Amino acid sequence: MVRLKSHVSVRRKLQLENTEDVPIVLTIKRIYNKILETGSVEDRDQSGRPVSATTDKITEISEVLTATPITSVRQISQE
């Protein structure tokens, strides 16, 4: 694999290879920096509120709706 010296040269190389949808230089910089920081291009874990929809809750709600399909969301949450 050829090691290119700059983000612009990476973009030009992609254009020469007739790659469709060549990313802009800023995108190439971000991907490069992410690889340097994490060793991967995968997204980092997100901070914030944890997911409250567990498999057990989903199954329980599904069973309630199957038994009584007219039940409102408010009634389900009170059960």
N, C-alpha and C positions, 0 to 999 in steps of 0.2 A: 504494500500500500504506500502511496506517495504521501509524504508529509509536506503539507503546504504551510507557508510562513505567515499568511494573514487571512483574515476572514474574507476579504475581498477576493483573494486568489482562490479560495474555496468556492465562492459564488461563481467566479468566472469559469472555473473548471467544470462545475455542474452545468453551466450554460453551454459550454463547448461539447459536452456529452449529450446535448439535446434532452436534458432532464426536464420533464414537465413540472410546472409549479415550483420553480427555483425559489427557495426562501430568501428573504431580504437579509442584508448583512447583520442587522440587529438580532434576528432570530438565530443566525449561525453563532453569533457571540454568546447568546444566552445558552444555547446547547453546549457550546464549548466550556463555558464557565460551570455549568451544571455537572459536566463530566469531571472537571477538575475537583469540584467540591465533594461530590458523592460517589464518583466512580461509575456512574450509570446515568441514563437519560430518563429513568423512571421518576415519577412525581414523588415528592416527599410526603410524609404523613401530615395530614391536615390537622391543625388545632381547631378547637371549637367544641360545641356541644356533642356529646356522644350519641350514637344512634340508639333510639329507644325501642325500635321495632325488632324484637327478637323473634326467632323462629317459633317459640312457644306462644307468644302473643298473637302472631299472625295465624297460627293454627287455631287458637282459641276463638279469635274473631271470625274466622272462616266457618267454624262449626256453629257459632251463634247465628250467623247470617244464613247458613244453610237450613237451620232449624226454623228460624222465623225471619224470612227475607224482608218483612216490612219494618223491622226494628230500626230505629233511628240511631245515628252516631252518638247522640247524647245518651240514649238508653244503654247502648253498648258500653260506653265509658263508665256508667254508673254501676254496672254489674261487676 
